[in-house]
């Protein structure tokens, strides 16, 4: 699985962007940066710190549409 961007990590974890950034800065969540300075977060690392919750069918559909929108930008 490809690493998550910060935006994808926010969506997947259902946490605020500042929560994710604070966890990275405090060393609770490890993340690398790409050549453009954007965070790349391994999904297993994200889910270690913020375990996934079960998604209902409606949440899954909303998530799929959000990802399609993000990827089209």
Secondary structure, 3 states (H helix, E strand, C coil): CCCECHHHHHHHHCCCHHHHHHHHHCCCCCCEECCCCCEEECHHHHHHHCCCCCCCHHHHHHHHHHHHHHHHC
